[in-house]
Amino acid sequence: MNQREIVVETPGRGLHDITGAVTDVVAKVGVHAGLCHLFIRHTSASLVITENADPDVHRDLETFFADLVPDGDSRFVHRSEGPDDMPAHVRSVLTQTHLTIPVSDGRLGLGTWQGIYLWEHRTRAHRRRIVVTLAGG
């Protein structure tokens, strides 16, 4: 088993493609067949696998979540870091903080149109840390 950390500087809310960074870790470690597990060490950002070809998908996801969990919702008491604070936590809970992807022939087993994304739920820039654990041979 091998473990690395990826650090991602986000400019703010949105989906940020980390497929290349994860692919680089898999190549450096040299796992031929096994599993790649990703875990984000934050409660206001998440990890998702989604469409990597049409940017409209990302816009539509943001639109859906803006309607589902709007910033400044008066129902939320927790606002210590601003109107996007609690909505970011809810978005994170509704999505994922970890992913597991197969590794086959030394490559991530993603489908043709799949990419790995860090989904930043806060409106301001953040430095996010993702633990990458590779198991296999």
Secondary structure, 3 states (H helix, E strand, C coil): CEEEEEEEEECCCEEEECHHHHHHHHHHHCCCCEEEEEEECCCCEEEEEEECCCHHHHHHHHHHHHHHCCCCCCCCCCCCCCCCHHHHHHHHHHCCCEEEEEEECCEECCCCCEEEEEEECCCCCEEEEEEEEEEEC
